[in-house]
């Protein structure tokens, strides 16, 4: 039997489960590939072929493409339903550029993204009873320089502000506005403008200008979501401990954003800024994984870099603060062949995982955030499914976090 939102949020109803989803444009379909393996394993354990991730996780949150997926999953949609949406969203939204993305106009038309989201989010608000579990959406309010993290917890500070305060209550923000704000990646989409404050005649007197949550350092939202769970200021007030709190953190495929120094030096300042921003986002993603692994003891730790390795056995808090696992995959490059007939040489780890050779062009295109070509989307999904199968099994998620009702199903 599905739990209510109140049961998900209540700190007294047992161990808590968090799902944190990174940003990454169309690479969100890779995340969905990993989540398909997760949903399948949870269905096997529960004996419920209709189980969805909102039945299991008590808080689902994300940034950018992760916010899109999080909102759909929190509304009770299956991973397959979200995957079908992405297979359509990729070509429709990113099929044709509207501008240069640097000087004159954002690359893509935000109206197309809104249309793609409309079918799932409709006119629902953050306070909608259709939300089955906890939801967190990360965005950056650029006009005030503040990072916004909005949740559907009714105890949060700005959830239901007094009518005479002029401040719009969080529960009335439309999901489609918040999700689109979280996904408003600079150069890809225009900023999203949301009415924030009203006068006594209910006319807007203050607007907020929002960009992708990645600009706030929360492209990997796991560290912020740990704070949501544990800091009483956010109202969840859940208990720490490896047997009381778990988090599944999903990436969208990782590649270090390298650029040749000589080439970089000759670029226009605006293009240099884009490279610098993307490099910063990568660094904050890795830093988030490093900090989360330092606060836990993941069974399959992620390799951070050549200096500290995968941090196995490192726990700076003494006892683990939570049960944490990062799910992600390196999107390998390989040297460009001299000609189309040239052999590509040894297989990369990615090709070994897929058990086949991939064209150089296909591998190069995997890390492009707006590569909505159907063949690229299909390859990303396959990579996600294979990656998920490498992490998800009878041992993960840890059975200590199985729902109590599942025992009777297995008996």
ABEGO torsion letter per residue (X at the ends): XBBBAAAAABAAAEBBBBBBBBBGEAAAAAAAAAAAAAAAAAAAAAGBAABBAAAABABBBBBEAAAAAAAAAAAGBBAAAAAAAAAAAAAAAAABBABAGAAABBABBAAAAAAAAAAAAEABBAABAABABBBBBBBBBAAAGBBBBBBABAABAAABBBAAAGBBBAAABBAAAAAAAAABBBGABBBBBBBABBBAAGBBABBBBBBBAAAAGAABAAAAAAAAAABAAAGAGBBBEAAABBBBBBBAEBBBBBBBAAAAAABBAAAAAAAAAAAAAAAAAAAAAAAAAAABBBABBBBABAAAEAGBGBBAAGBBABBBBBBBBBBBBBBBBABAABBAEBBBAAAAAAGBBBBAAAAAAAABAABABAAAAAAAAAAAAAAAAAABBAAOBBAAABBAAAAAAAX
